[in-house]
Amino acid sequence: MPLPKVAEVRQLSEQELSDEIVAIKRQLFELRMRRATSQPFKPHEFKHKKHRLAQLLTVEHERKLGINQTAKQEE
């Protein structure tokens, strides 16, 4: 399963972005609980969820700062 692309995240609305951040944080918590209680889990999901969370938080921060990504891509 390939890692998600940041272009998909940039297309989300503000509400969808914040909902997705909460959902990913909840999923990471559930994965940590599964690991701590010796329940079966897929270790690669940690990498995927953390990568996705980083993308979401980056885009959220860029929007707060008003950074325009199209200007960066043209350079």
PDB file of N, CA, C and O in Angstrom:
ATOM      1  N   MET A   1       0.844  -1.176   0.000  1.00  0.00           N
ATOM      2  CA  MET A   1       0.000   0.000   0.000  1.00  0.00           C
ATOM      3  C   MET A   1       0.891   1.242   0.000  1.00  0.00           C
ATOM      4  O   MET A   1       1.672   1.430   0.933  1.00  0.00           O
ATOM      5  N   PRO A   2       0.795   2.079  -1.006  1.00  0.00           N
ATOM      6  CA  PRO A   2       1.653   3.267  -1.058  1.00  0.00           C
ATOM      7  C   PRO A   2       1.207   4.322  -0.053  1.00  0.00           C
ATOM      8  O   PRO A   2       0.049   4.363   0.364  1.00  0.00           O
ATOM      9  N   LEU A   3       2.150   5.165   0.320  1.00  0.00           N
ATOM     10  CA  LEU A   3       1.832   6.253   1.228  1.00  0.00           C
ATOM     11  C   LEU A   3       0.942   7.272   0.515  1.00  0.00           C
ATOM     12  O   LEU A   3       1.064   7.442  -0.698  1.00  0.00           O
ATOM     13  N   PRO A   4       0.056   7.950   1.235  1.00  0.00           N
ATOM     14  CA  PRO A   4      -0.842   8.925   0.611  1.00  0.00           C
ATOM     15  C   PRO A   4      -0.076  10.153   0.108  1.00  0.00           C
ATOM     16  O   PRO A   4       0.975  10.510   0.640  1.00  0.00           O
ATOM     17  N   LYS A   5      -0.617  10.773  -0.906  1.00  0.00           N
ATOM     18  CA  LYS A   5       0.007  11.948  -1.511  1.00  0.00           C
ATOM     19  C   LYS A   5      -0.505  13.226  -0.855  1.00  0.00           C
ATOM     20  O   LYS A   5      -1.672  13.308  -0.471  1.00  0.00           O
ATOM     21  N   VAL A   6       0.355  14.205  -0.729  1.00  0.00           N
ATOM     22  CA  VAL A   6      -0.012  15.473  -0.099  1.00  0.00           C
ATOM     23  C   VAL A   6      -0.978  16.268  -0.986  1.00  0.00           C
ATOM     24  O   VAL A   6      -1.717  17.113  -0.481  1.00  0.00           O
ATOM     25  N   ALA A   7      -0.984  16.014  -2.281  1.00  0.00           N
ATOM     26  CA  ALA A   7      -1.904  16.713  -3.180  1.00  0.00           C
ATOM     27  C   ALA A   7      -3.350  16.412  -2.804  1.00  0.00           C
ATOM     28  O   ALA A   7      -4.222  17.271  -2.940  1.00  0.00           O
ATOM     29  N   GLU A   8      -3.603  15.199  -2.335  1.00  0.00           N
ATOM     30  CA  GLU A   8      -4.954  14.831  -1.906  1.00  0.00           C
ATOM     31  C   GLU A   8      -5.365  15.646  -0.681  1.00  0.00           C
ATOM     32  O   GLU A   8      -6.525  16.037  -0.552  1.00  0.00           O
ATOM     33  N   VAL A   9      -4.428  15.897   0.201  1.00  0.00           N
ATOM     34  CA  VAL A   9      -4.708  16.642   1.427  1.00  0.00           C
ATOM     35  C   VAL A   9      -5.006  18.097   1.112  1.00  0.00           C
ATOM     36  O   VAL A   9      -5.878  18.701   1.737  1.00  0.00           O
ATOM     37  N   ARG A  10      -4.305  18.654   0.167  1.00  0.00           N
ATOM     38  CA  ARG A  10      -4.496  20.068  -0.175  1.00  0.00           C
ATOM     39  C   ARG A  10      -5.870  20.348  -0.777  1.00  0.00           C
ATOM     40  O   ARG A  10      -6.299  21.501  -0.813  1.00  0.00           O
ATOM     41  N   GLN A  11      -6.557  19.328  -1.244  1.00  0.00           N
ATOM     42  CA  GLN A  11      -7.876  19.504  -1.837  1.00  0.00           C
ATOM     43  C   GLN A  11      -8.993  19.482  -0.796  1.00  0.00           C
ATOM     44  O   GLN A  11     -10.143  19.781  -1.119  1.00  0.00           O
ATOM     45  N   LEU A  12      -8.669  19.133   0.446  1.00  0.00           N
ATOM     46  CA  LEU A  12      -9.671  19.058   1.499  1.00  0.00           C
ATOM     47  C   LEU A  12     -10.066  20.449   1.978  1.00  0.00           C
ATOM     48  O   LEU A  12      -9.265  21.383   1.939  1.00  0.00           O
ATOM     49  N   SER A  13     -11.315  20.574   2.430  1.00  0.00           N
ATOM     50  CA  SER A  13     -11.763  21.833   3.015  1.00  0.00           C
ATOM     51  C   SER A  13     -11.238  21.928   4.445  1.00  0.00           C
ATOM     52  O   SER A  13     -10.675  20.964   4.964  1.00  0.00           O
ATOM     53  N   GLU A  14     -11.417  23.068   5.074  1.00  0.00           N
ATOM     54  CA  GLU A  14     -10.927  23.263   6.440  1.00  0.00           C
ATOM     55  C   GLU A  14     -11.569  22.266   7.404  1.00  0.00           C
ATOM     56  O   GLU A  14     -10.885  21.685   8.246  1.00  0.00           O
ATOM     57  N   GLN A  15     -12.879  22.070   7.282  1.00  0.00           N
ATOM     58  CA  GLN A  15     -13.583  21.154   8.176  1.00  0.00           C
ATOM     59  C   GLN A  15     -13.148  19.717   7.942  1.00  0.00           C
ATOM     60  O   GLN A  15     -12.938  18.973   8.900  1.00  0.00           O
ATOM     61  N   GLU A  16     -13.010  19.320   6.695  1.00  0.00           N
ATOM     62  CA  GLU A  16     -12.555  17.965   6.380  1.00  0.00           C
ATOM     63  C   GLU A  16     -11.138  17.735   6.907  1.00  0.00           C
ATOM     64  O   GLU A  16     -10.813  16.653   7.395  1.00  0.00           O
ATOM     65  N   LEU A  17     -10.310  18.759   6.801  1.00  0.00           N
ATOM     66  CA  LEU A  17      -8.928  18.668   7.270  1.00  0.00           C
ATOM     67  C   LEU A  17      -8.884  18.441   8.784  1.00  0.00           C
ATOM     68  O   LEU A  17      -8.169  17.558   9.257  1.00  0.00           O
ATOM     69  N   SER A  18      -9.635  19.226   9.534  1.00  0.00           N
ATOM     70  CA  SER A  18      -9.632  19.061  10.987  1.00  0.00           C
ATOM     71  C   SER A  18     -10.270  17.735  11.402  1.00  0.00           C
ATOM     72  O   SER A  18      -9.819  17.114  12.364  1.00  0.00           O
ATOM     73  N   ASP A  19     -11.307  17.295  10.697  1.00  0.00           N
ATOM     74  CA  ASP A  19     -11.920  15.998  10.988  1.00  0.00           C
ATOM     75  C   ASP A  19     -10.937  14.856  10.732  1.00  0.00           C
ATOM     76  O   ASP A  19     -10.869  13.897  11.501  1.00  0.00           O
ATOM     77  N   GLU A  20     -10.183  14.972   9.653  1.00  0.00           N
ATOM     78  CA  GLU A  20      -9.204  13.938   9.302  1.00  0.00           C
ATOM     79  C   GLU A  20      -8.076  13.885  10.343  1.00  0.00           C
ATOM     80  O   GLU A  20      -7.603  12.801  10.684  1.00  0.00           O
ATOM     81  N   ILE A  21      -7.649  15.038  10.844  1.00  0.00           N
ATOM     82  CA  ILE A  21      -6.603  15.080  11.867  1.00  0.00           C
ATOM     83  C   ILE A  21      -7.068  14.355  13.122  1.00  0.00           C
ATOM     84  O   ILE A  21      -6.329  13.552  13.690  1.00  0.00           O
ATOM     85  N   VAL A  22      -8.291  14.637  13.553  1.00  0.00           N
ATOM     86  CA  VAL A  22      -8.838  13.979  14.740  1.00  0.00           C
ATOM     87  C   VAL A  22      -8.945  12.475  14.520  1.00  0.00           C
ATOM     88  O   VAL A  22      -8.615  11.693  15.411  1.00  0.00           O
ATOM     89  N   ALA A  23      -9.401  12.069  13.347  1.00  0.00           N
ATOM     90  CA  ALA A  23      -9.562  10.646  13.041  1.00  0.00           C
ATOM     91  C   ALA A  23      -8.213   9.914  13.056  1.00  0.00           C
ATOM     92  O   ALA A  23      -8.110   8.812  13.597  1.00  0.00           O
ATOM     93  N   ILE A  24      -7.192  10.522  12.468  1.00  0.00           N
ATOM     94  CA  ILE A  24      -5.871   9.886  12.430  1.00  0.00           C
ATOM     95  C   ILE A  24      -5.285   9.788  13.835  1.00  0.00           C
ATOM     96  O   ILE A  24      -4.692   8.767  14.185  1.00  0.00           O
ATOM     97  N   LYS A  25      -5.444  10.839  14.645  1.00  0.00           N
ATOM     98  CA  LYS A  25      -4.946  10.788  16.022  1.00  0.00           C
ATOM     99  C   LYS A  25      -5.642   9.674  16.804  1.00  0.00           C
ATOM    100  O   LYS A  25      -5.007   8.977  17.595  1.00  0.00           O
ATOM    101  N   ARG A  26      -6.936   9.509  16.583  1.00  0.00           N
ATOM    102  CA  ARG A  26      -7.678   8.445  17.253  1.00  0.00           C
ATOM    103  C   ARG A  26      -7.175   7.069  16.802  1.00  0.00           C
ATOM    104  O   ARG A  26      -7.024   6.162  17.619  1.00  0.00           O
ATOM    105  N   GLN A  27      -6.920   6.921  15.508  1.00  0.00           N
ATOM    106  CA  GLN A  27      -6.422   5.649  14.981  1.00  0.00           C
ATOM    107  C   GLN A  27      -5.037   5.322  15.542  1.00  0.00           C
ATOM    108  O   GLN A  27      -4.750   4.168  15.859  1.00  0.00           O
ATOM    109  N   LEU A  28      -4.186   6.330  15.664  1.00  0.00           N
ATOM    110  CA  LEU A  28      -2.862   6.111  16.257  1.00  0.00           C
ATOM    111  C   LEU A  28      -2.979   5.687  17.722  1.00  0.00           C
ATOM    112  O   LEU A  28      -2.247   4.810  18.182  1.00  0.00           O
ATOM    113  N   PHE A  29      -3.894   6.307  18.440  1.00  0.00           N
ATOM    114  CA  PHE A  29      -4.117   5.925  19.828  1.00  0.00           C
ATOM    115  C   PHE A  29      -4.563   4.469  19.919  1.00  0.00           C
ATOM    116  O   PHE A  29      -4.074   3.711  20.757  1.00  0.00           O
ATOM    117  N   GLU A  30      -5.499   4.085  19.048  1.00  0.00           N
ATOM    118  CA  GLU A  30      -5.990   2.708  19.050  1.00  0.00           C
ATOM    119  C   GLU A  30      -4.875   1.725  18.697  1.00  0.00           C
ATOM    120  O   GLU A  30      -4.820   0.632  19.259  1.00  0.00           O
ATOM    121  N   LEU A  31      -3.991   2.098  17.777  1.00  0.00           N
ATOM    122  CA  LEU A  31      -2.859   1.233  17.448  1.00  0.00           C
ATOM    123  C   LEU A  31      -1.911   1.075  18.642  1.00  0.00           C
ATOM    124  O   LEU A  31      -1.425  -0.021  18.918  1.00  0.00           O
ATOM    125  N   ARG A  32      -1.655   2.187  19.347  1.00  0.00           N
ATOM    126  CA  ARG A  32      -0.794   2.108  20.527  1.00  0.00           C
ATOM    127  C   ARG A  32      -1.421   1.224  21.611  1.00  0.00           C
ATOM    128  O   ARG A  32      -0.722   0.477  22.295  1.00  0.00           O
ATOM    129  N   MET A  33      -2.735   1.319  21.756  1.00  0.00           N
ATOM    130  CA  MET A  33      -3.426   0.478  22.737  1.00  0.00           C
ATOM    131  C   MET A  33      -3.350  -0.994  22.348  1.00  0.00           C
ATOM    132  O   MET A  33      -3.152  -1.857  23.204  1.00  0.00           O
ATOM    133  N   ARG A  34      -3.505  -1.277  21.074  1.00  0.00           N
ATOM    134  CA  ARG A  34      -3.410  -2.663  20.600  1.00  0.00           C
ATOM    135  C   ARG A  34      -2.009  -3.225  20.886  1.00  0.00           C
ATOM    136  O   ARG A  34      -1.861  -4.363  21.332  1.00  0.00           O
ATOM    137  N   ARG A  35      -0.996  -2.408  20.621  1.00  0.00           N
ATOM    138  CA  ARG A  35       0.380  -2.858  20.856  1.00  0.00           C
ATOM    139  C   ARG A  35       0.610  -3.093  22.355  1.00  0.00           C
ATOM    140  O   ARG A  35       1.227  -4.088  22.737  1.00  0.00           O
ATOM    141  N   ALA A  36       0.121  -2.191  23.195  1.00  0.00           N
ATOM    142  CA  ALA A  36       0.338  -2.295  24.635  1.00  0.00           C
ATOM    143  C   ALA A  36      -0.391  -3.483  25.250  1.00  0.00           C
ATOM    144  O   ALA A  36       0.079  -4.058  26.232  1.00  0.00           O
ATOM    145  N   THR A  37      -1.531  -3.854  24.684  1.00  0.00           N
ATOM    146  CA  THR A  37      -2.309  -4.959  25.244  1.00  0.00           C
ATOM    147  C   THR A  37      -2.061  -6.269  24.504  1.00  0.00           C
ATOM    148  O   THR A  37      -2.799  -7.237  24.687  1.00  0.00           O
ATOM    149  N   SER A  38      -1.050  -6.300  23.690  1.00  0.00           N
ATOM    150  CA  SER A  38      -0.646  -7.512  22.945  1.00  0.00           C
ATOM    151  C   SER A  38      -1.741  -8.042  22.028  1.00  0.00           C
ATOM    152  O   SER A  38      -1.835  -9.250  21.811  1.00  0.00           O
ATOM    153  N   GLN A  39      -2.553  -7.168  21.497  1.00  0.00           N
ATOM    154  CA  GLN A  39      -3.552  -7.560  20.512  1.00  0.00           C
ATOM    155  C   GLN A  39      -2.903  -7.504  19.134  1.00  0.00           C
ATOM    156  O   GLN A  39      -1.922  -6.787  18.942  1.00  0.00           O
ATOM    157  N   PRO A  40      -3.433  -8.244  18.188  1.00  0.00           N
ATOM    158  CA  PRO A  40      -2.832  -8.222  16.842  1.00  0.00           C
ATOM    159  C   PRO A  40      -2.997  -6.856  16.174  1.00  0.00           C
ATOM    160  O   PRO A  40      -4.056  -6.234  16.251  1.00  0.00           O
ATOM    161  N   PHE A  41      -1.930  -6.405  15.519  1.00  0.00           N
ATOM    162  CA  PHE A  41      -1.954  -5.156  14.760  1.00  0.00           C
ATOM    163  C   PHE A  41      -0.908  -5.250  13.676  1.00  0.00           C
ATOM    164  O   PHE A  41      -0.026  -6.107  13.716  1.00  0.00           O
ATOM    165  N   LYS A  42      -1.014  -4.369  12.716  1.00  0.00           N
ATOM    166  CA  LYS A  42      -0.069  -4.336  11.606  1.00  0.00           C
ATOM    167  C   LYS A  42       0.927  -3.204  11.862  1.00  0.00           C
ATOM    168  O   LYS A  42       0.541  -2.036  11.842  1.00  0.00           O
ATOM    169  N   PRO A  43       2.190  -3.527  12.099  1.00  0.00           N
ATOM    170  CA  PRO A  43       3.183  -2.509  12.460  1.00  0.00           C
ATOM    171  C   PRO A  43       3.367  -1.417  11.403  1.00  0.00           C
ATOM    172  O   PRO A  43       3.677  -0.276  11.748  1.00  0.00           O
ATOM    173  N   HIS A  44       3.183  -1.746  10.139  1.00  0.00           N
ATOM    174  CA  HIS A  44       3.384  -0.738   9.096  1.00  0.00           C
ATOM    175  C   HIS A  44       2.333   0.367   9.161  1.00  0.00           C
ATOM    176  O   HIS A  44       2.538   1.450   8.612  1.00  0.00           O
ATOM    177  N   GLU A  45       1.218   0.102   9.826  1.00  0.00           N
ATOM    178  CA  GLU A  45       0.170   1.124   9.937  1.00  0.00           C
ATOM    179  C   GLU A  45       0.651   2.329  10.735  1.00  0.00           C
ATOM    180  O   GLU A  45       0.194   3.447  10.493  1.00  0.00           O
ATOM    181  N   PHE A  46       1.568   2.123  11.684  1.00  0.00           N
ATOM    182  CA  PHE A  46       2.125   3.256  12.423  1.00  0.00           C
ATOM    183  C   PHE A  46       2.784   4.238  11.460  1.00  0.00           C
ATOM    184  O   PHE A  46       2.552   5.445  11.540  1.00  0.00           O
ATOM    185  N   LYS A  47       3.597   3.724  10.562  1.00  0.00           N
ATOM    186  CA  LYS A  47       4.299   4.573   9.608  1.00  0.00           C
ATOM    187  C   LYS A  47       3.306   5.322   8.723  1.00  0.00           C
ATOM    188  O   LYS A  47       3.451   6.526   8.510  1.00  0.00           O
ATOM    189  N   HIS A  48       2.312   4.626   8.215  1.00  0.00           N
ATOM    190  CA  HIS A  48       1.343   5.243   7.318  1.00  0.00           C
ATOM    191  C   HIS A  48       0.523   6.321   8.031  1.00  0.00           C
ATOM    192  O   HIS A  48       0.302   7.402   7.485  1.00  0.00           O
ATOM    193  N   LYS A  49       0.080   6.024   9.237  1.00  0.00           N
ATOM    194  CA  LYS A  49      -0.752   6.986   9.983  1.00  0.00           C
ATOM    195  C   LYS A  49       0.064   8.210  10.389  1.00  0.00           C
ATOM    196  O   LYS A  49      -0.423   9.338  10.302  1.00  0.00           O
ATOM    197  N   LYS A  50       1.305   7.993  10.834  1.00  0.00           N
ATOM    198  CA  LYS A  50       2.130   9.123  11.234  1.00  0.00           C
ATOM    199  C   LYS A  50       2.495   9.999  10.029  1.00  0.00           C
ATOM    200  O   LYS A  50       2.559  11.223  10.139  1.00  0.00           O
ATOM    201  N   HIS A  51       2.727   9.369   8.900  1.00  0.00           N
ATOM    202  CA  HIS A  51       3.029  10.106   7.677  1.00  0.00           C
ATOM    203  C   HIS A  51       1.824  10.953   7.263  1.00  0.00           C
ATOM    204  O   HIS A  51       1.972  12.121   6.903  1.00  0.00           O
ATOM    205  N   ARG A  52       0.645  10.362   7.315  1.00  0.00           N
ATOM    206  CA  ARG A  52      -0.578  11.073   6.958  1.00  0.00           C
ATOM    207  C   ARG A  52      -0.835  12.234   7.920  1.00  0.00           C
ATOM    208  O   ARG A  52      -1.214  13.325   7.493  1.00  0.00           O
ATOM    209  N   LEU A  53      -0.630  12.000   9.209  1.00  0.00           N
ATOM    210  CA  LEU A  53      -0.824  13.056  10.198  1.00  0.00           C
ATOM    211  C   LEU A  53       0.137  14.215   9.948  1.00  0.00           C
ATOM    212  O   LEU A  53      -0.257  15.377  10.050  1.00  0.00           O
ATOM    213  N   ALA A  54       1.378  13.913   9.626  1.00  0.00           N
ATOM    214  CA  ALA A  54       2.350  14.964   9.331  1.00  0.00           C
ATOM    215  C   ALA A  54       1.915  15.784   8.123  1.00  0.00           C
ATOM    216  O   ALA A  54       2.048  17.008   8.121  1.00  0.00           O
ATOM    217  N   GLN A  55       1.398  15.118   7.102  1.00  0.00           N
ATOM    218  CA  GLN A  55       0.917  15.831   5.920  1.00  0.00           C
ATOM    219  C   GLN A  55      -0.247  16.752   6.286  1.00  0.00           C
ATOM    220  O   GLN A  55      -0.284  17.911   5.873  1.00  0.00           O
ATOM    221  N   LEU A  56      -1.187  16.230   7.056  1.00  0.00           N
ATOM    222  CA  LEU A  56      -2.359  17.017   7.444  1.00  0.00           C
ATOM    223  C   LEU A  56      -1.964  18.230   8.273  1.00  0.00           C
ATOM    224  O   LEU A  56      -2.452  19.336   8.035  1.00  0.00           O
ATOM    225  N   LEU A  57      -1.088  18.026   9.238  1.00  0.00           N
ATOM    226  CA  LEU A  57      -0.667  19.133  10.089  1.00  0.00           C
ATOM    227  C   LEU A  57       0.140  20.168   9.308  1.00  0.00           C
ATOM    228  O   LEU A  57       0.044  21.364   9.582  1.00  0.00           O
ATOM    229  N   THR A  58       0.924  19.720   8.349  1.00  0.00           N
ATOM    230  CA  THR A  58       1.697  20.638   7.518  1.00  0.00           C
ATOM    231  C   THR A  58       0.775  21.522   6.689  1.00  0.00           C
ATOM    232  O   THR A  58       0.965  22.736   6.623  1.00  0.00           O
ATOM    233  N   VAL A  59      -0.210  20.920   6.066  1.00  0.00           N
ATOM    234  CA  VAL A  59      -1.145  21.687   5.241  1.00  0.00           C
ATOM    235  C   VAL A  59      -1.949  22.647   6.114  1.00  0.00           C
ATOM    236  O   VAL A  59      -2.198  23.786   5.719  1.00  0.00           O
ATOM    237  N   GLU A  60      -2.356  22.191   7.300  1.00  0.00           N
ATOM    238  CA  GLU A  60      -3.095  23.063   8.213  1.00  0.00           C
ATOM    239  C   GLU A  60      -2.242  24.269   8.609  1.00  0.00           C
ATOM    240  O   GLU A  60      -2.735  25.396   8.638  1.00  0.00           O
ATOM    241  N   HIS A  61      -0.978  24.035   8.912  1.00  0.00           N
ATOM    242  CA  HIS A  61      -0.072  25.115   9.297  1.00  0.00           C
ATOM    243  C   HIS A  61       0.170  26.069   8.120  1.00  0.00           C
ATOM    244  O   HIS A  61       0.208  27.286   8.307  1.00  0.00           O
ATOM    245  N   GLU A  62       0.330  25.527   6.928  1.00  0.00           N
ATOM    246  CA  GLU A  62       0.521  26.368   5.744  1.00  0.00           C
ATOM    247  C   GLU A  62      -0.674  27.281   5.528  1.00  0.00           C
ATOM    248  O   GLU A  62      -0.517  28.453   5.186  1.00  0.00           O
ATOM    249  N   ARG A  63      -1.856  26.744   5.726  1.00  0.00           N
ATOM    250  CA  ARG A  63      -3.071  27.549   5.537  1.00  0.00           C
ATOM    251  C   ARG A  63      -3.156  28.648   6.585  1.00  0.00           C
ATOM    252  O   ARG A  63      -3.578  29.763   6.279  1.00  0.00           O
ATOM    253  N   LYS A  64      -2.762  28.349   7.810  1.00  0.00           N
ATOM    254  CA  LYS A  64      -2.783  29.366   8.862  1.00  0.00           C
ATOM    255  C   LYS A  64      -1.809  30.495   8.553  1.00  0.00           C
ATOM    256  O   LYS A  64      -2.089  31.663   8.824  1.00  0.00           O
ATOM    257  N   LEU A  65      -0.660  30.132   7.982  1.00  0.00           N
ATOM    258  CA  LEU A  65       0.336  31.145   7.645  1.00  0.00           C
ATOM    259  C   LEU A  65       0.039  31.843   6.335  1.00  0.00           C
ATOM    260  O   LEU A  65       0.619  32.887   6.035  1.00  0.00           O
ATOM    261  N   GLY A  66      -0.866  31.268   5.551  1.00  0.00           N
ATOM    262  CA  GLY A  66      -1.217  31.851   4.266  1.00  0.00           C
ATOM    263  C   GLY A  66      -0.200  31.577   3.184  1.00  0.00           C
ATOM    264  O   GLY A  66      -0.053  32.363   2.248  1.00  0.00           O
ATOM    265  N   ILE A  67       0.501  30.469   3.307  1.00  0.00           N
ATOM    266  CA  ILE A  67       1.500  30.114   2.307  1.00  0.00           C
ATOM    267  C   ILE A  67       0.800  29.566   1.073  1.00  0.00           C
ATOM    268  O   ILE A  67      -0.070  28.700   1.167  1.00  0.00           O
ATOM    269  N   ASN A  68       1.193  30.081  -0.079  1.00  0.00           N
ATOM    270  CA  ASN A  68       0.610  29.634  -1.346  1.00  0.00           C
ATOM    271  C   ASN A  68       1.534  28.601  -1.965  1.00  0.00           C
ATOM    272  O   ASN A  68       2.652  28.933  -2.359  1.00  0.00           O
ATOM    273  N   GLN A  69       1.095  27.368  -2.058  1.00  0.00           N
ATOM    274  CA  GLN A  69       1.937  26.294  -2.574  1.00  0.00           C
ATOM    275  C   GLN A  69       2.148  26.377  -4.080  1.00  0.00           C
ATOM    276  O   GLN A  69       3.153  25.872  -4.581  1.00  0.00           O
ATOM    277  N   THR A  70       1.241  26.994  -4.810  1.00  0.00           N
ATOM    278  CA  THR A  70       1.424  27.080  -6.255  1.00  0.00           C
ATOM    279  C   THR A  70       2.625  27.956  -6.601  1.00  0.00           C
ATOM    280  O   THR A  70       3.301  27.702  -7.598  1.00  0.00           O
ATOM    281  N   ALA A  71       2.900  28.969  -5.805  1.00  0.00           N
ATOM    282  CA  ALA A  71       4.058  29.817  -6.050  1.00  0.00           C
ATOM    283  C   ALA A  71       5.356  29.039  -5.823  1.00  0.00           C
ATOM    284  O   ALA A  71       6.331  29.234  -6.550  1.00  0.00           O
ATOM    285  N   LYS A  72       5.370  28.167  -4.827  1.00  0.00           N
ATOM    286  CA  LYS A  72       6.560  27.356  -4.562  1.00  0.00           C
ATOM    287  C   LYS A  72       6.798  26.340  -5.664  1.00  0.00           C
ATOM    288  O   LYS A  72       7.942  26.064  -6.023  1.00  0.00           O
ATOM    289  N   GLN A  73       5.733  25.789  -6.194  1.00  0.00           N
ATOM    290  CA  GLN A  73       5.865  24.758  -7.221  1.00  0.00           C
ATOM    291  C   GLN A  73       6.392  25.339  -8.533  1.00  0.00           C
ATOM    292  O   GLN A  73       7.052  24.629  -9.292  1.00  0.00           O
ATOM    293  N   GLU A  74       6.116  26.607  -8.815  1.00  0.00           N
ATOM    294  CA  GLU A  74       6.560  27.229 -10.053  1.00  0.00           C
ATOM    295  C   GLU A  74       8.058  27.498 -10.048  1.00  0.00           C
ATOM    296  O   GLU A  74       8.683  27.543 -11.107  1.00  0.00           O
ATOM    297  N   GLU A  75       8.637  27.677  -8.868  1.00  0.00           N
ATOM    298  CA  GLU A  75      10.072  28.004  -8.776  1.00  0.00           C
ATOM    299  C   GLU A  75      10.960  26.859  -9.105  1.00  0.00           C
ATOM    300  O   GLU A  75      12.183  26.995  -9.067  1.00  0.00           O
TER     301      GLU A  75
END
